[in-house]
């Protein structure tokens, strides 16, 4: 009589199979304005895929790009403030 047994070890939670830490959630919250600005830019670009871009579309894309750049600048300034002990002078 043959016994059928498992060949694998017991399955445990993987490093990638876990909830985000508070530090990771804070980082996501810090980057969320940039993420939202990039989504708006992508939406503006998607709207022009199936038709020629007119002046309103070009303006919408230009404004979305400016929002992305401003969000990147703000994020870079915020992360620099967080890294400096005592804040920026």
N, C-alpha and C positions, 0 to 999 in steps of 0.2 A: 504494500500500500504506500503510495506517494503522498507526502504532505505538501500542500501548496502554501507557501509563505511569501511575504513581501521581501523584495530584495533591497528596497530603499530604506534609509534611516528614517526616523520620525521627522515629520515635516514641522519646521519651526518658522517663525516669522522672519522674513528676509529683511535686510537693511532698507531696501526700497519699499517694502510693504508695511508702512507705518503712517501714522498721522503726522502732519507737519508740527515742528516745534514752535514755541512762541517766538523765537528769533526769526525763523523762516516766515511766519505769519507777519511779523513786523516788517521784514524786508519786502514782502509782497505788497503790504499796505503802503510802504514808502514809494514803491515803483508803480502803483496803480494809476496815478495821473498820466504817466508816460505810456503805459499800456493802453489806456483809454484813448489817448491822442493818436497812437499808432493805429488803433482800430478805426477811428474816424477817418484817418488818411486812407486806409485800405478800402473803406466803404466808398469814399469819394472816387478812388481809382477804379473800383469795380463798376460804378455807375457809368463810366465812360468806355467800358469794354465793348459793348454791343452797338455803339453809335459814335459818330464823330464828336469830339469834345467841342462845345461852344464856349462862349466867353464866361457864362455862369459856371460851367464845370471847371474851367481853368482857374477861376477865382476861388471856387470851393477847394480845389486841390492845393492851391497856393496857401490859402488860409490854414488848411489842415497841416501842411508842411511847417508853417510858422508855429503852430501849436505844438507840434512834435519837437521842434528845436527849442522852444521855450520850456517844455517839460523836461527835456534832457538837461538844459542849463540849470533849471531849478533842482533837479535830482543830483546833479554833480555838486552844486553848492551845498545842498543838504547833507550829502554824504561826506563832504569835506568838513562841514561843521561837526558832524558826529565823530569824525576821526581825530579832530584837534581837541586836546584836553583843555577844558576851560572855555571853549568857544573861540571864535575868530575875534581878533582885536580890531 
